[in-house]
Amino acid sequence: MTDQIEKFPGSLASKGLPTPVLNELERLVDEMHITEATVTEHVHALSEKLMKFYEQEYNAPVDNVAEFTALVNSETWNYLYQMRDGEAAKNS
């Protein structure tokens, strides 16, 4: 997913998470050792960290915390699936 706009504030549901936040999500997933089995237990802590990152990056608060957390959850699963698929491709 790419960040297609310069100034990000607005509805995240229609735009998705911006690229810097996605990059930070990937870094945190690796750092926190989040796996498919542990997404549910880590998603709120991950979302909190990413909200702080977002607020620092864009000098604006997250308008809709529930929406943001849902996107973090979705993107975490996407990232984990990509990692799994990448490993499977390497091993075949």
GUTI-380471 format. One record per atom (N, C-alpha, C): z, x, y. Coordinates in steps of 0.1 Angstrom, whole numbers, plus 2048, in hexadecimal, padded with zeros to 3 digits. Layout:
(node (Z X Y));
...
END
This chain:
(node (800 809 7F4));
(node (800 800 800));
(node (800 809 80C));
(node (7F8 806 816));
(node (7F8 80E 822));
(node (7FC 806 82E));
(node (801 80E 838));
(node (806 808 844));
(node (7FA 806 84D));
(node (7F6 7FA 850));
(node (7E9 7F7 857));
(node (7EB 7F4 865));
(node (7F7 7F4 86A));
(node (7F9 7F2 878));
(node (802 7FC 87E));
(node (801 7FE 88B));
(node (808 809 892));
(node (816 805 895));
(node (818 7F9 89A));
(node (826 7F4 89C));
(node (829 7EA 892));
(node (834 7EC 88B));
(node (836 7E4 87F));
(node (83E 7D7 880));
(node (847 7D6 88A));
(node (84F 7C9 88B));
(node (847 7BD 889));
(node (84C 7B3 882));
(node (846 7A7 87F));
(node (849 7A3 870));
(node (842 799 86B));
(node (845 794 85E));
(node (841 79F 853));
(node (84B 7A3 84C));
(node (848 7AD 841));
(node (841 7A7 836));
(node (843 79A 833));
(node (83C 793 828));
(node (82D 794 829));
(node (828 793 835));
(node (819 793 836));
(node (814 7A2 836));
(node (81C 7AB 83A));
(node (817 7B9 83C));
(node (81C 7C3 831));
(node (827 7BF 82A));
(node (82D 7C9 821));
(node (835 7D3 828));
(node (83B 7DC 820));
(node (843 7E7 826));
(node (839 7F2 82C));
(node (83D 7F7 837));
(node (834 802 83D));
(node (835 80F 834));
(node (82B 817 835));
(node (82A 823 82D));
(node (836 82C 82E));
(node (83C 82F 83A));
(node (848 838 83A));
(node (853 832 831));
(node (855 825 832));
(node (85F 81E 82A));
(node (85C 81F 81B));
(node (850 81D 817));
(node (84C 81F 809));
(node (84E 82D 804));
(node (84B 837 80D));
(node (84D 845 809));
(node (85C 847 807));
(node (864 842 80F));
(node (873 844 80E));
(node (878 83C 802));
(node (872 830 7FF));
(node (876 829 7F3));
(node (873 832 7E7));
(node (868 838 7E6));
(node (864 840 7DA));
(node (86E 84C 7D9));
(node (871 852 7E4));
(node (87B 85D 7E4));
(node (888 858 7DF));
(node (88D 84D 7E4));
(node (89A 848 7E0));
(node (89B 844 7D2));
(node (890 83D 7CD));
(node (890 839 7BF));
(node (891 845 7B6));
(node (88B 850 7B9));
(node (88C 85D 7B2));
(node (89A 863 7B3));
(node (89F 863 7BF));
(node (8AC 869 7C2));
(node (8B7 861 7BC));
(node (8B6 854 7BC));
(node (8C1 84C 7B6));
(node (8BF 849 7A7));
(node (8B4 84F 7A1));
(node (8B1 84E 793));
(node (8B0 83F 78F));
(node (8A9 838 797));
(node (8A7 829 794));
(node (89C 828 789));
(node (89F 820 77F));
(node (896 81E 774));
(node (893 80F 773));
(node (88A 80B 76B));
(node (887 7FC 769));
(node (894 7F5 765));
(node (89C 7FC 75D));
(node (8A9 7F6 758));
(node (8B3 7F4 763));
(node (8B2 7FC 76E));
(node (8BD 7FB 778));
(node (8B8 7F6 786));
(node (8AC 7F1 787));
(node (8A8 7EC 794));
(node (8B1 7E2 79A));
(node (8B5 7D8 791));
(node (8BD 7CD 796));
(node (8CA 7D1 79C));
(node (8D0 7DB 795));
(node (8DD 7DF 79A));
(node (8DC 7E9 7A7));
(node (8D1 7EF 7A9));
(node (8CF 7F8 7B4));
(node (8C8 7F2 7C0));
(node (8C2 7E7 7BF));
(node (8B9 7E2 7C9));
(node (8C0 7DF 7D7));
(node (8CC 7DB 7D6));
(node (8D3 7D8 7E3));
(node (8D7 7E5 7EA));
(node (8DB 7EF 7E3));
(node (8DF 7FC 7E9));
(node (8D2 802 7EE));
(node (8C7 802 7E6));
(node (8BA 807 7EB));
(node (8B5 800 7F7));
(node (8B6 7F3 7F7));
(node (8B2 7EB 803));
(node (8BA 7EF 80F));
(node (8C7 7F1 80E));
(node (8D0 7F5 819));
(node (8CB 802 81F));
(node (8C9 80C 816));
(node (8C4 819 81B));
(node (8B7 818 822));
(node (8AE 810 81C));
(node (8A1 80F 822));
(node (8A1 807 82F));
(node (8AA 7FD 831));
(node (8AC 7F6 83E));
(node (8B0 800 848));
(node (8BA 809 845));
(node (8BE 813 84F));
(node (8B3 81C 852));
(node (8AB 820 848));
(node (89F 829 84B));
(node (895 821 854));
(node (892 815 851));
(node (889 80D 859));
(node (88E 80C 867));
(node (89B 809 869));
(node (8A0 808 877));
(node (89F 815 87F));
(node (8A1 820 878));
(node (8A0 82D 87F));
(node (891 830 882));
(node (889 82D 878));
(node (87A 830 879));
(node (874 828 884));
(node (877 81B 885));
(node (870 812 88E));
(node (879 80D 89A));
(node (885 812 89B));
(node (88E 80E 8A6));
(node (88F 7FF 8A8));
(node (890 7F8 89C));
(node (890 7EA 89C));
(node (897 7E5 890));
(node (89F 7DB 891));
(node (8A6 7D6 885));
(node (89C 7CF 87B));
(node (8A0 7CE 86F));
(node (898 7C6 865));
(node (89B 7B7 869));
(node (890 7B0 86B));
(node (892 7A2 870));
(node (897 799 864));
(node (892 79B 859));
(node (896 792 84E));
(node (89A 79A 842));
(node (8A7 79B 840));
(node (8AD 7A4 836));
(node (8A9 79F 828));
(node (8A9 792 825));
(node (8A5 78D 818));
(node (897 791 815));
(node (88E 78F 81E));
(node (880 792 81C));
(node (87E 7A1 81A));
(node (885 7AA 821));
(node (885 7B8 820));
(node (889 7BC 812));
(node (895 7B7 80E));
(node (89A 7BA 800));
(node (891 7B5 7F5));
(node (88A 7AA 7F7));
(node (881 7A5 7ED));
(node (875 7AF 7EC));
(node (870 7B4 7F8));
(node (865 7BD 7F8));
(node (869 7CB 7F2));
(node (876 7CF 7F4));
(node (87B 7DC 7EE));
(node (87B 7DA 7DF));
(node (880 7CF 7DA));
(node (880 7CC 7CC));
(node (872 7CD 7C6));
(node (869 7C6 7CC));
(node (85B 7C5 7C7));
(node (855 7D3 7C7));
(node (856 7DB 7D2));
(node (850 7E8 7D3));
(node (857 7F2 7CA));
(node (864 7F0 7C7));
(node (86A 7F9 7BE));
(node (864 7F7 7B0));
(node (863 7EA 7AC));
(node (85C 7E7 79F));
(node (84E 7ED 79F));
(node (846 7EB 7AA));
(node (839 7F1 7AA));
(node (839 800 7A8));
(node (842 807 7AF));
(node (843 815 7AE));
(node (846 819 7A0));
(node (850 813 79A));
(node (854 816 78C));
(node (849 814 782));
(node (841 809 784));
(node (836 806 77B));
(node (82B 811 77D));
(node (829 815 789));
(node (81F 81F 78B));
(node (823 82C 785));
(node (830 830 786));
(node (835 83C 780));
(node (834 83B 770));
(node (837 830 76B));
(node (836 82E 75C));
(node (828 82F 758));
(node (81F 828 75F));
(node (811 829 75B));
(node (80B 837 75D));
(node (810 83E 767));
(node (80B 84C 769));
(node (810 855 75D));
(node (81C 853 759));
(node (821 85A 74D));
(node (81A 857 741));
(node (817 84A 73F));
(node (810 846 733));
(node (802 84C 733));
(node (7FB 84D 73E));
(node (7EE 852 73F));
(node (7EE 861 73C));
(node (7F9 868 741));
(node (7FA 876 73E));
(node (7FC 879 72F));
(node (803 870 728));
(node (806 872 71A));
(node (7FC 86D 711));
(node (7F1 867 716));
(node (7E7 862 70C));
(node (7DB 86B 70B));
END
